[in-house]
Amino acid sequence: MKIKFFFFLFAILFSENSYSSVSEKWVGEWLALDQWQSEFNIVLKKNGIATSNYGNGQHGFWEIIDGNVLIKWDSGKEDFIFMGVMGIQRLHKSKQREYTSGMKKTN
């Protein structure tokens, strides 16, 4: 019985630390490109808040999904940030369009 308890406790602690390290790799300021290759910044904060200076500025929340990032902007748009074959990539989705562009971390 004790072995099962310790195994269960170890699994919980390991999964929380693993999530934390995955989350930490995404926190910071990112340089992103829009569909016309114009540069703008996306900032992912530790508390799950995302901001961007794109257009008049955007605010939203981000979460980890399978080691990648999903940002849900207050405007209803979404960005999915993932490691692709060409490095870090961003899949942008809105009602009008979808496109993929590159990203790189600036700090």
KOLPA-256396 format. One record per atom (N, C-alpha, C, O, CB): residue in one letter; x, y, z. Coordinates in steps of 0.02 Angstrom, whole numbers, padded with zeros to 5 digits. Each point is the difference from the previous one (the first is absolute). Glycine has a CB too. Example, Ala and Ser with C-alpha at 12.3 -4.5 7.8 and 13.67 -1.06 7.14 Angstrom:
2
+------+--------+--------+--------+
! rest !   east !  north !     up !
+------+--------+--------+--------+
!    A !  00660 ! -00284 !  00390 !
!    A ! -00045 !  00059 !  00000 !
!    A !  00045 !  00060 !  00000 !
!    A !  00052 ! -00001 !  00033 !
!    A ! -00147 ! -00058 !  00029 !
!    S !  00077 !  00112 ! -00098 !
!    S !  00042 !  00059 !  00003 !
!    S ! -00039 !  00055 !  00037 !
!    S !  00025 !  00055 !  00008 !
!    S !  00034 ! -00087 ! -00116 !
+------+--------+--------+--------+
//
This chain:
107
+------+--------+--------+--------+
! rest !   east !  north !     up !
+------+--------+--------+--------+
!    M !  00041 ! -00060 !  00000 !
!    M ! -00041 !  00060 !  00000 !
!    M !  00043 !  00063 !  00000 !
!    M ! -00014 !  00048 ! -00036 !
!    M ! -00076 ! -00111 !  00096 !
!    K !  00144 !  00063 ! -00018 !
!    K !  00044 !  00058 !  00003 !
!    K !  00035 !  00011 ! -00067 !
!    K !  00011 !  00058 ! -00020 !
!    K !  00005 ! -00078 !  00143 !
!    I !  00002 ! -00033 ! -00156 !
!    I !  00034 !  00007 ! -00065 !
!    I ! -00045 !  00033 ! -00050 !
!    I !  00022 !  00044 ! -00038 !
!    I !  00046 ! -00146 !  00062 !
!    K ! -00132 !  00083 ! -00026 !
!    K ! -00047 !  00032 ! -00046 !
!    K ! -00008 !  00074 !  00015 !
!    K ! -00003 !  00041 ! -00046 !
!    K ! -00058 ! -00150 !  00035 !
!    F !  00058 !  00127 !  00075 !
!    F ! -00006 !  00069 !  00020 !
!    F !  00060 !  00041 ! -00022 !
!    F ! -00008 !  00054 ! -00028 !
!    F ! -00061 ! -00089 !  00126 !
!    F !  00130 !  00009 ! -00087 !
!    F !  00061 !  00036 ! -00019 !
!    F !  00006 !  00005 ! -00076 !
!    F !  00023 !  00051 ! -00026 !
!    F !  00032 ! -00091 !  00131 !
!    F ! -00075 ! -00012 ! -00140 !
!    F !  00001 !  00002 ! -00073 !
!    F ! -00048 !  00054 ! -00025 !
!    F !  00016 !  00039 ! -00045 !
!    F !  00013 ! -00162 !  00040 !
!    F ! -00089 !  00125 !  00034 !
!    F ! -00050 !  00050 ! -00019 !
!    F !  00025 !  00070 !  00015 !
!    F ! -00007 !  00045 ! -00041 !
!    F ! -00084 ! -00128 !  00064 !
!    L !  00121 !  00093 !  00037 !
!    L !  00028 !  00065 !  00019 !
!    L !  00056 !  00021 ! -00047 !
!    L !  00003 !  00058 ! -00021 !
!    L ! -00034 ! -00081 !  00141 !
!    F !  00076 ! -00024 ! -00137 !
!    F !  00054 !  00015 ! -00046 !
!    F ! -00027 !  00020 ! -00069 !
!    F !  00026 !  00047 ! -00030 !
!    F !  00047 ! -00129 !  00092 !
!    A ! -00123 !  00048 ! -00086 !
!    A ! -00030 !  00015 ! -00066 !
!    A ! -00029 !  00071 !  00000 !
!    A !  00007 !  00036 ! -00050 !
!    A ! -00031 ! -00158 !  00032 !
!    I ! -00009 !  00141 !  00071 !
!    I ! -00029 !  00068 !  00004 !
!    I !  00055 !  00052 !  00001 !
!    I ! -00004 !  00049 ! -00037 !
!    I ! -00096 ! -00094 !  00099 !
!    L !  00150 !  00036 ! -00020 !
!    L !  00055 !  00048 !  00004 !
!    L !  00038 !  00005 ! -00065 !
!    L !  00018 !  00055 ! -00022 !
!    L ! -00008 ! -00079 !  00143 !
!    F !  00003 ! -00032 ! -00153 !
!    F !  00036 !  00001 ! -00063 !
!    F ! -00040 !  00035 ! -00054 !
!    F !  00028 !  00039 ! -00039 !
!    F !  00028 ! -00145 !  00071 !
!    S ! -00121 !  00094 ! -00036 !
!    S ! -00040 !  00032 ! -00053 !
!    S ! -00005 !  00075 !  00012 !
!    S ! -00001 !  00038 ! -00048 !
!    S ! -00065 ! -00144 !  00034 !
!    E !  00062 !  00129 !  00077 !
!    E ! -00003 !  00072 !  00013 !
!    E !  00066 !  00034 ! -00018 !
!    E !  00000 !  00054 ! -00029 !
!    E ! -00083 ! -00075 !  00121 !
!    N !  00140 ! -00010 ! -00074 !
!    N !  00065 !  00028 ! -00018 !
!    N !  00010 !  00000 ! -00075 !
!    N !  00029 !  00048 ! -00026 !
!    N !  00017 ! -00087 !  00135 !
!    S ! -00069 ! -00012 ! -00143 !
!    S !  00007 ! -00004 ! -00072 !
!    S ! -00042 !  00056 ! -00032 !
!    S !  00024 !  00032 ! -00047 !
!    S ! -00005 ! -00157 !  00053 !
!    Y ! -00080 !  00136 !  00018 !
!    Y ! -00042 !  00053 ! -00027 !
!    Y !  00032 !  00067 !  00011 !
!    Y ! -00001 !  00043 ! -00044 !
!    Y ! -00101 ! -00112 !  00065 !
!    S !  00132 !  00079 !  00039 !
!    S !  00031 !  00063 !  00016 !
!    S !  00059 !  00014 ! -00047 !
!    S !  00008 !  00057 ! -00023 !
!    S ! -00043 ! -00071 !  00142 !
!    S !  00076 ! -00036 ! -00132 !
!    S !  00057 !  00012 ! -00044 !
!    S ! -00022 !  00012 ! -00072 !
!    S !  00031 !  00041 ! -00035 !
!    S !  00039 ! -00113 !  00109 !
!    V ! -00122 !  00040 ! -00096 !
!    V ! -00027 !  00012 ! -00067 !
!    V ! -00028 !  00071 ! -00003 !
!    V !  00012 !  00036 ! -00049 !
!    V ! -00039 ! -00158 !  00033 !
!    S ! -00009 !  00142 !  00067 !
!    S ! -00029 !  00067 !  00003 !
!    S !  00055 !  00053 !  00000 !
!    S ! -00007 !  00050 ! -00035 !
!    S ! -00091 ! -00096 !  00098 !
!    E !  00151 !  00036 ! -00025 !
!    E !  00055 !  00048 !  00004 !
!    E !  00033 !  00013 ! -00067 !
!    E !  00022 !  00056 ! -00014 !
!    E ! -00003 ! -00092 !  00131 !
!    K ! -00015 ! -00014 ! -00159 !
!    K !  00033 !  00009 ! -00065 !
!    K ! -00039 !  00048 ! -00045 !
!    K !  00028 !  00030 ! -00045 !
!    K !  00020 ! -00146 !  00055 !
!    W ! -00113 !  00122 !  00002 !
!    W ! -00042 !  00044 ! -00042 !
!    W ! -00006 !  00071 !  00028 !
!    W ! -00015 !  00046 ! -00038 !
!    W ! -00048 ! -00147 !  00002 !
!    V !  00074 !  00110 !  00100 !
!    V ! -00007 !  00066 !  00031 !
!    V !  00053 !  00047 ! -00028 !
!    V !  00058 ! -00018 ! -00005 !
!    V ! -00105 ! -00034 !  00111 !
!    G !  00025 !  00113 ! -00123 !
!    G !  00047 !  00051 ! -00025 !
!    G ! -00028 !  00038 ! -00058 !
!    G ! -00060 ! -00004 ! -00015 !
!    G !  00153 ! -00066 !  00053 !
!    E ! -00050 !  00106 ! -00071 !
!    E ! -00020 !  00041 ! -00057 !
!    E !  00021 ! -00034 ! -00065 !
!    E !  00056 ! -00024 ! -00007 !
!    E ! -00045 !  00129 !  00076 !
!    W ! -00057 ! -00107 ! -00116 !
!    W !  00011 ! -00033 ! -00064 !
!    W ! -00009 !  00049 ! -00057 !
!    W ! -00044 !  00043 !  00002 !
!    W !  00004 ! -00151 !  00047 !
!    L !  00081 !  00102 ! -00100 !
!    L ! -00006 !  00039 ! -00061 !
!    L ! -00039 ! -00044 ! -00050 !
!    L !  00022 ! -00055 ! -00016 !
!    L !  00087 !  00120 !  00037 !
!    A ! -00165 ! -00040 ! -00044 !
!    A ! -00043 ! -00038 ! -00045 !
!    A ! -00008 !  00037 ! -00066 !
!    A !  00015 !  00060 ! -00004 !
!    A ! -00076 ! -00110 !  00102 !
!    L !  00038 !  00015 ! -00148 !
!    L ! -00013 !  00030 ! -00066 !
!    L ! -00073 ! -00011 ! -00018 !
!    L ! -00029 ! -00053 !  00015 !
!    L !  00148 !  00033 ! -00051 !
!    D ! -00150 !  00071 !  00005 !
!    D ! -00068 ! -00010 ! -00024 !
!    D !  00002 ! -00028 ! -00072 !
!    D !  00054 ! -00016 ! -00025 !
!    D ! -00097 !  00111 !  00100 !
!    Q ! -00014 ! -00099 ! -00107 !
!    Q ! -00003 ! -00030 ! -00067 !
!    Q !  00037 !  00040 ! -00052 !
!    Q !  00017 ! -00027 ! -00053 !
!    Q ! -00125 ! -00022 !  00084 !
!    W !  00121 !  00113 ! -00018 !
!    W !  00038 !  00042 ! -00047 !
!    W !  00073 !  00007 !  00021 !
!    W !  00036 !  00041 ! -00028 !
!    W ! -00142 !  00022 !  00003 !
!    Q !  00127 ! -00103 !  00074 !
!    Q !  00068 ! -00001 !  00026 !
!    Q !  00019 !  00063 !  00040 !
!    Q !  00059 !  00016 !  00007 !
!    Q ! -00029 ! -00087 ! -00104 !
!    S ! -00081 !  00107 !  00122 !
!    S !  00013 !  00057 !  00045 !
!    S !  00013 ! -00027 !  00070 !
!    S ! -00033 ! -00047 !  00022 !
!    S ! -00041 !  00123 ! -00091 !
!    E !  00123 ! -00047 !  00104 !
!    E !  00019 ! -00023 !  00066 !
!    E ! -00042 !  00032 !  00055 !
!    E ! -00020 !  00058 ! -00004 !
!    E !  00135 ! -00075 ! -00039 !
!    F ! -00129 ! -00022 !  00094 !
!    F ! -00033 !  00025 !  00061 !
!    F !  00019 ! -00046 !  00057 !
!    F !  00029 ! -00053 ! -00010 !
!    F ! -00126 !  00101 ! -00056 !
!    N !  00082 ! -00027 !  00127 !
!    N !  00019 ! -00038 !  00060 !
!    N ! -00060 ! -00033 !  00032 !
!    N ! -00056 !  00026 !  00000 !
!    N !  00151 !  00052 !  00018 !
!    I ! -00082 ! -00137 !  00009 !
!    I ! -00048 ! -00035 !  00043 !
!    I !  00037 ! -00013 !  00065 !
!    I !  00055 ! -00027 !  00000 !
!    I ! -00118 ! -00028 ! -00099 !
!    V !  00032 !  00073 !  00155 !
!    V !  00029 ! -00012 !  00066 !
!    V ! -00043 ! -00050 !  00037 !
!    V ! -00061 !  00010 !  00008 !
!    V !  00110 !  00106 ! -00005 !
!    L ! -00018 ! -00171 !  00020 !
!    L ! -00034 ! -00050 !  00040 !
!    L !  00025 !  00006 !  00072 !
!    L !  00060 ! -00009 !  00013 !
!    L ! -00073 ! -00070 ! -00113 !
!    K ! -00031 !  00095 !  00146 !
!    K !  00018 !  00010 !  00069 !
!    K ! -00012 ! -00063 !  00041 !
!    K ! -00041 ! -00042 ! -00020 !
!    K !  00014 !  00165 !  00010 !
!    K !  00062 ! -00130 !  00065 !
!    K ! -00006 ! -00060 !  00043 !
!    K ! -00071 ! -00012 !  00024 !
!    K ! -00019 ! -00058 !  00010 !
!    K !  00136 !  00077 !  00026 !
!    N ! -00155 !  00034 ! -00026 !
!    N ! -00068 ! -00007 !  00027 !
!    N ! -00052 ! -00020 ! -00053 !
!    N ! -00059 ! -00001 !  00015 !
!    N !  00090 !  00085 !  00070 !
!    G ! -00008 ! -00100 ! -00145 !
!    G ! -00047 ! -00022 ! -00052 !
!    G ! -00028 !  00056 ! -00043 !
!    G ! -00042 ! -00013 ! -00043 !
!    G !  00014 ! -00079 !  00117 !
!    I !  00050 !  00153 ! -00063 !
!    I ! -00023 !  00056 ! -00041 !
!    I !  00045 !  00009 ! -00060 !
!    I !  00061 ! -00007 !  00004 !
!    I ! -00108 !  00064 !  00098 !
!    A !  00016 ! -00043 ! -00159 !
!    A !  00037 !  00013 ! -00062 !
!    A ! -00018 !  00071 ! -00023 !
!    A ! -00058 !  00021 !  00004 !
!    A !  00059 ! -00145 ! -00036 !
!    T !  00049 !  00160 !  00007 !
!    T ! -00011 !  00066 ! -00029 !
!    T !  00038 !  00003 ! -00066 !
!    T !  00048 ! -00037 ! -00011 !
!    T ! -00063 !  00091 !  00126 !
!    S ! -00007 ! -00008 ! -00158 !
!    S !  00033 !  00009 ! -00064 !
!    S ! -00007 !  00074 ! -00020 !
!    S ! -00048 !  00033 !  00019 !
!    S !  00025 ! -00153 ! -00053 !
!    N !  00072 !  00144 ! -00003 !
!    N ! -00004 !  00068 ! -00026 !
!    N ! -00025 !  00000 ! -00072 !
!    N !  00008 !  00050 ! -00035 !
!    N !  00086 ! -00017 !  00111 !
!    Y ! -00124 ! -00087 ! -00098 !
!    Y ! -00026 ! -00004 ! -00069 !
!    Y ! -00061 !  00045 ! -00007 !
!    Y ! -00045 ! -00001 !  00042 !
!    Y !  00088 ! -00118 ! -00053 !
!    G ! -00045 !  00160 ! -00041 !
!    G ! -00056 !  00046 ! -00011 !
!    G ! -00004 !  00050 !  00058 !
!    G !  00049 !  00034 !  00015 !
!    G ! -00111 ! -00122 ! -00080 !
!    N !  00005 !  00091 !  00096 !
!    N ! -00010 !  00044 !  00058 !
!    N !  00016 ! -00035 !  00065 !
!    N ! -00014 !  00027 !  00054 !
!    N ! -00074 !  00033 ! -00117 !
!    G !  00118 ! -00119 !  00059 !
!    G !  00016 ! -00038 !  00060 !
!    G ! -00052 ! -00054 !  00012 !
!    G ! -00059 !  00010 ! -00016 !
!    G !  00117 !  00089 !  00065 !
!    Q ! -00037 ! -00154 ! -00021 !
!    Q ! -00045 ! -00055 !  00015 !
!    Q !  00015 ! -00027 !  00070 !
!    Q !  00057 !  00005 !  00024 !
!    Q ! -00067 ! -00034 ! -00147 !
!    H ! -00041 !  00002 !  00154 !
!    H !  00007 ! -00031 !  00066 !
!    H ! -00036 ! -00067 ! -00003 !
!    H ! -00049 ! -00009 ! -00036 !
!    H !  00056 !  00121 !  00096 !
!    G !  00019 ! -00160 ! -00022 !
!    G ! -00031 ! -00065 !  00002 !
!    G !  00031 ! -00043 !  00053 !
!    G !  00035 !  00024 !  00045 !
!    G ! -00062 ! -00015 ! -00165 !
!    F !  00013 ! -00074 !  00115 !
!    F !  00026 ! -00049 !  00048 !
!    F !  00031 ! -00058 ! -00039 !
!    F ! -00023 ! -00017 ! -00055 !
!    F ! -00065 !  00050 !  00140 !
!    W !  00140 ! -00062 ! -00056 !
!    W !  00033 ! -00056 ! -00033 !
!    W !  00002 ! -00060 !  00046 !
!    W ! -00003 !  00006 !  00062 !
!    W !  00072 !  00073 ! -00130 !
!    E ! -00064 ! -00139 !  00036 !
!    E !  00004 ! -00062 !  00037 !
!    E !  00043 ! -00049 ! -00039 !
!    E !  00008 !  00005 ! -00060 !
!    E ! -00122 !  00015 !  00112 !
!    I !  00141 ! -00068 ! -00016 !
!    I !  00041 ! -00053 ! -00030 !
!    I ! -00046 ! -00056 ! -00023 !
!    I ! -00043 ! -00024 !  00038 !
!    I !  00143 !  00054 !  00035 !
!    I ! -00092 ! -00051 ! -00136 !
!    I ! -00036 ! -00058 ! -00026 !
!    I !  00050 ! -00045 ! -00034 !
!    I !  00029 !  00018 ! -00051 !
!    I ! -00136 !  00049 !  00035 !
!    D !  00118 ! -00126 !  00045 !
!    D !  00048 ! -00049 ! -00027 !
!    D !  00069 !  00031 ! -00011 !
!    D !  00032 ! -00016 ! -00050 !
!    D ! -00127 ! -00045 ! -00004 !
!    G !  00117 !  00104 !  00099 !
!    G !  00066 !  00030 ! -00005 !
!    G !  00003 !  00062 ! -00044 !
!    G !  00053 !  00031 ! -00006 !
!    G ! -00009 ! -00143 !  00026 !
!    N ! -00099 !  00129 ! -00051 !
!    N ! -00005 !  00058 ! -00044 !
!    N ! -00042 !  00053 !  00034 !
!    N ! -00026 ! -00011 !  00055 !
!    N !  00039 ! -00060 ! -00158 !
!    V ! -00022 !  00129 !  00071 !
!    V ! -00037 !  00056 !  00031 !
!    V ! -00061 !  00017 ! -00042 !
!    V !  00004 !  00006 ! -00061 !
!    V !  00102 !  00038 !  00110 !
!    L ! -00163 ! -00036 ! -00015 !
!    L ! -00060 !  00026 ! -00032 !
!    L ! -00016 !  00067 !  00034 !
!    L ! -00009 !  00003 !  00060 !
!    L ! -00035 ! -00120 ! -00088 !
!    I !  00041 !  00170 ! -00013 !
!    I ! -00020 !  00066 !  00025 !
!    I ! -00070 !  00014 ! -00025 !
!    I ! -00013 ! -00004 ! -00060 !
!    I !  00134 !  00046 !  00063 !
!    K ! -00165 ! -00025 !  00043 !
!    K ! -00068 !  00021 ! -00017 !
!    K ! -00003 !  00075 !  00013 !
!    K ! -00001 !  00022 !  00058 !
!    K ! -00051 ! -00136 ! -00031 !
!    W !  00049 !  00153 ! -00081 !
!    W ! -00002 !  00073 !  00006 !
!    W ! -00071 !  00023 !  00016 !
!    W ! -00049 ! -00032 ! -00020 !
!    W !  00145 !  00042 ! -00060 !
!    D ! -00101 !  00046 !  00115 !
!    D ! -00066 !  00028 !  00017 !
!    D ! -00041 !  00016 ! -00062 !
!    D ! -00061 !  00003 !  00004 !
!    D !  00112 !  00044 !  00100 !
!    S ! -00018 ! -00036 ! -00161 !
!    S ! -00034 !  00016 ! -00063 !
!    S ! -00034 ! -00060 ! -00031 !
!    S ! -00037 !  00007 ! -00049 !
!    S !  00121 !  00082 !  00031 !
!    G ! -00073 ! -00149 !  00046 !
!    G ! -00028 ! -00061 ! -00028 !
!    G !  00049 ! -00037 ! -00045 !
!    G ! -00015 ! -00056 ! -00021 !
!    G ! -00097 !  00110 !  00027 !
!    K !  00169 ! -00024 ! -00021 !
!    K !  00051 ! -00033 ! -00041 !
!    K !  00040 ! -00048 !  00044 !
!    K !  00000 !  00005 !  00061 !
!    K !  00006 !  00095 ! -00138 !
!    E !  00029 ! -00146 !  00044 !
!    E !  00042 ! -00048 !  00035 !
!    E !  00067 ! -00006 ! -00034 !
!    E !  00004 !  00006 ! -00061 !
!    E ! -00105 ! -00068 !  00100 !
!    D !  00153 !  00050 !  00000 !
!    D !  00066 ! -00017 ! -00026 !
!    D !  00022 ! -00065 !  00033 !
!    D ! -00005 ! -00008 !  00061 !
!    D !  00035 !  00130 ! -00080 !
!    F ! -00006 ! -00168 ! -00022 !
!    F !  00027 ! -00063 !  00025 !
!    F !  00074 !  00001 ! -00016 !
!    F !  00019 !  00003 ! -00059 !
!    F ! -00130 ! -00067 !  00043 !
!    I !  00154 !  00062 !  00066 !
!    I !  00072 !  00004 ! -00008 !
!    I !  00030 ! -00069 !  00013 !
!    I ! -00014 ! -00031 !  00051 !
!    I !  00016 !  00154 ! -00017 !
!    F !  00038 ! -00147 ! -00081 !
!    F !  00026 ! -00068 !  00004 !
!    F !  00069 ! -00005 ! -00033 !
!    F !  00021 !  00044 ! -00037 !
!    F ! -00139 ! -00088 !  00036 !
!    M !  00153 ! -00010 !  00017 !
!    M !  00064 ! -00015 ! -00031 !
!    M ! -00014 ! -00038 ! -00064 !
!    M ! -00021 ! -00058 !  00002 !
!    M !  00082 !  00056 !  00110 !
!    G ! -00048 !  00033 ! -00169 !
!    G ! -00011 ! -00031 ! -00065 !
!    G !  00066 ! -00019 ! -00032 !
!    G !  00052 !  00007 !  00031 !
!    G ! -00158 !  00059 ! -00045 !
!    V !  00103 ! -00090 ! -00047 !
!    V !  00061 ! -00021 ! -00036 !
!    V !  00045 !  00060 ! -00015 !
!    V !  00060 ! -00009 ! -00012 !
!    V ! -00123 ! -00087 ! -00037 !
!    M !  00036 !  00156 !  00049 !
!    M !  00039 !  00060 ! -00014 !
!    M !  00011 !  00041 !  00063 !
!    M !  00010 !  00061 ! -00005 !
!    M ! -00056 ! -00060 ! -00112 !
!    G !  00043 ! -00032 !  00175 !
!    G !  00010 !  00036 !  00064 !
!    G ! -00066 !  00017 !  00032 !
!    G ! -00051 ! -00033 ! -00014 !
!    G !  00157 !  00079 ! -00029 !
!    I ! -00106 !  00005 !  00086 !
!    I ! -00061 !  00021 !  00034 !
!    I ! -00046 !  00033 ! -00050 !
!    I !  00020 !  00046 ! -00036 !
!    I !  00042 ! -00031 !  00145 !
!    Q ! -00124 ! -00039 ! -00112 !
!    Q ! -00049 !  00026 ! -00048 !
!    Q ! -00064 !  00019 !  00036 !
!    Q ! -00015 ! -00024 !  00054 !
!    Q !  00065 ! -00047 ! -00144 !
!    R ! -00087 !  00116 !  00057 !
!    R ! -00062 !  00025 !  00028 !
!    R ! -00055 ! -00010 ! -00051 !
!    R !  00004 !  00024 ! -00057 !
!    R !  00058 !  00061 !  00127 !
!    L ! -00115 ! -00120 ! -00051 !
!    L ! -00059 ! -00009 ! -00041 !
!    L ! -00052 !  00049 !  00025 !
!    L ! -00024 ! -00007 !  00057 !
!    L !  00049 ! -00116 ! -00081 !
!    H ! -00042 !  00172 ! -00016 !
!    H ! -00049 !  00051 !  00019 !
!    H ! -00068 ! -00017 ! -00030 !
!    H ! -00005 ! -00018 ! -00058 !
!    H !  00096 !  00106 !  00065 !
!    K ! -00143 ! -00083 !  00035 !
!    K ! -00068 ! -00014 ! -00023 !
!    K ! -00046 !  00057 !  00019 !
!    K ! -00002 !  00021 !  00058 !
!    K !  00022 ! -00145 ! -00048 !
!    S ! -00057 !  00148 ! -00059 !
!    S ! -00053 !  00049 !  00013 !
!    S ! -00059 ! -00020 ! -00044 !
!    S !  00005 ! -00048 ! -00038 !
!    S !  00077 !  00142 !  00068 !
!    K ! -00137 ! -00058 ! -00025 !
!    K ! -00059 ! -00016 ! -00041 !
!    K !  00015 !  00010 ! -00074 !
!    K ! -00028 ! -00035 ! -00043 !
!    K ! -00046 !  00068 !  00138 !
!    Q !  00117 !  00015 ! -00111 !
!    Q !  00014 !  00017 ! -00069 !
!    Q !  00054 ! -00043 ! -00033 !
!    Q ! -00004 ! -00014 ! -00060 !
!    Q ! -00029 !  00129 !  00089 !
!    R !  00084 ! -00137 !  00010 !
!    R !  00056 ! -00035 ! -00032 !
!    R !  00040 ! -00042 !  00051 !
!    R ! -00008 !  00005 !  00061 !
!    R !  00014 !  00088 ! -00145 !
!    E !  00037 ! -00135 !  00055 !
!    E !  00049 ! -00038 !  00037 !
!    E !  00066 !  00003 ! -00037 !
!    E !  00001 ! -00001 ! -00062 !
!    E ! -00091 ! -00077 !  00109 !
!    Y !  00145 !  00084 ! -00010 !
!    Y !  00065 ! -00003 ! -00031 !
!    Y !  00052 ! -00022 !  00051 !
!    Y ! -00013 !  00003 !  00061 !
!    Y ! -00019 !  00089 ! -00142 !
!    T !  00089 ! -00114 !  00056 !
!    T !  00055 ! -00021 !  00043 !
!    T !  00060 !  00045 ! -00013 !
!    T !  00014 !  00017 ! -00057 !
!    T ! -00056 ! -00136 !  00058 !
!    S !  00076 !  00138 !  00052 !
!    S !  00061 !  00041 ! -00006 !
!    S !  00050 ! -00022 !  00053 !
!    S ! -00016 ! -00038 !  00045 !
!    S ! -00051 !  00136 ! -00091 !
!    G !  00128 ! -00073 !  00039 !
!    G !  00053 ! -00017 !  00047 !
!    G !  00000 !  00046 !  00060 !
!    G ! -00031 !  00053 !  00000 !
!    G !  00098 ! -00097 ! -00094 !
!    M ! -00031 !  00023 !  00146 !
!    M !  00008 !  00039 !  00061 !
!    M !  00069 ! -00013 !  00029 !
!    M !  00030 ! -00053 ! -00013 !
!    M ! -00154 !  00049 !  00036 !
!    K !  00150 !  00051 !  00016 !
!    K !  00061 ! -00013 !  00037 !
!    K ! -00002 !  00038 !  00066 !
!    K ! -00029 !  00054 !  00004 !
!    K !  00093 ! -00072 ! -00110 !
!    K ! -00034 ! -00011 !  00156 !
!    K !  00000 !  00030 !  00066 !
!    K !  00052 !  00056 !  00003 !
!    K !  00057 ! -00008 ! -00023 !
!    K ! -00094 ! -00101 !  00075 !
!    T !  00018 !  00166 ! -00023 !
!    T !  00046 !  00057 !  00002 !
!    T !  00033 !  00007 !  00068 !
!    T !  00050 !  00036 !  00006 !
!    T ! -00120 !  00021 ! -00091 !
!    N !  00045 ! -00090 !  00137 !
!    N !  00033 !  00002 !  00065 !
!    N ! -00008 ! -00065 !  00037 !
!    N !  00025 ! -00007 !  00056 !
!    N ! -00044 !  00129 ! -00050 !
+------+--------+--------+--------+
//
